[in-house]
Amino acid sequence: MATMTDPVADMLSRIRNANIARHERVDIPASTLKKEIAKLLKAEGFIKGFEVLSGSHQDTIRIILKYGDKRERVIKGLQRISRPGLRKYTPKGDIPKCMGGMGLVIVSTSKGIVSGRQAKRMNCGGEIMAMVW
């Protein structure tokens, strides 16, 4: 088995692929960072929910995807911004908006994984991890 260099990009790709295929749920190997991202996606209304399943080797996060009344996708797109080869950091005043404020910017700050709006409210910058719209 090959080693994974970017587990967050793997998580976003799994969610994107399951969303395009209109699956009800997707399973992802768990980590603390991924749990925090899933918690933020749930709080912002992009997914129905998630649960952590205990396994013999590693825990798994089961994400339940969310769709509209006519099965239209709630998540239109996911994009990894900061990556292991090129980290993207921003000061507190320059946190970008996604889709004119309609999307979600995931920021890793010294106070945890938060949305771009929360980071502005807390008056702190950090690493721009991903954008979801």
N, C-alpha and C positions, 0 to 999 in steps of 0.2 A: 504494500500500500504506500502510495506517495505521501510525502508530508505536505501539509497545506500551509501556504505562506500567508494567506489572507482569509481568515475564517469569517470575517464580517462580509466580505464580497461573496463568499460561498453561501452565506445565509441569505443575502439579498437575491442572489441568482436562483436559489431554490424557491424562494417566495415568488419571484418574477415568473419562473417556469410553471409553477403550480397555478398561479393566477391566470396565465395565458391559456393553460389547459383546462381551466375552470374546475380544478379540484376543490373539494370541500376543506381539506386540511393538508398540511405538509409537516414532515418530521425533520428536525435539524439536530445535530449533535450539540449538547448544551455547554455553555460556559457562562460565567457571571456577566460578561459584557453582552452576550446575546440575549440573556434574560432581561437585562435593562433595556435593550433596544426593543424587544417584544413588548415590554411593559409600556414603553413610550408609544409604540404603534397602537396598542390597545387604548391608551388614554386619549390619543388624538383621533380615534375612530376609524383607523385604516384596517383593523382586523377585528373579528368578533371576540376573540379571546385566545388564550394560550394556557397550556398546562405543562408541568415538568414531570416527565415519566422517569422513574428510576430504572436503571438497567444494571446488568451484572458488571459491565465494563465501564460504561459512561452513561450519564443521564441524557435524556432526549427531550427537546422542546417540541411539543405538538402545537402548531399554530393553526387555528381555525380561521379560514379566510372569509371575507365579507363580500357579499354581492348585493346589488340593488334589487328592486321588485321584479324587473324583467331580466334578471341574471346579468346585468351590466356590471363591469368591474368597478370596485371602489378604488383600488390602486391602479392608476393609469400608467405609472412609471416609477422606477427605482433607479437611482444612480449613485454609485460609490464615488465620493469626491477625494478624500484623503486616502492614500494607499501606502503600502510599505515602501515603495520606491520613491514616492513623492508625497510627503506629508503637507497638508494645507492647514495652516493656523490662521486665526483671525483675532484682532483685538476686539475689545468689548463694543466699540462704536461701529465696526464695519461688518457685523454679522449679516450675511446676505439673506434675501427673501427668495422663496421658491414659488414660482407661478404668481408673483405679485402678492404674496402673503397667503395664497390659497393652499399651498403645499406645506410640507414639513421639512425643516432643516434639522438634522440630528447633530448635536454638538457635544463633544466630550470636554467637560470643564473640570476644574479642580473640585467642584461640588457635585460631580456625577454626570451621567448621561441625561441631557435635557434637550428640549426643543429650542430653536432659535429665539422664539418669543420669550421663553423662560430665561434664557441666557441674558437677553437684553434687560429683562426685569431685574435679574439678580446682579446686573452690572458686571458681568464677567465674560471674557472671551474664551477661546479654546480651539480644539481641533474640529474642523468641519468633516464629519464622518460620511454623511450621506444625505441625499434629498429624496423625498417621497412625494408624489403628487397623484 
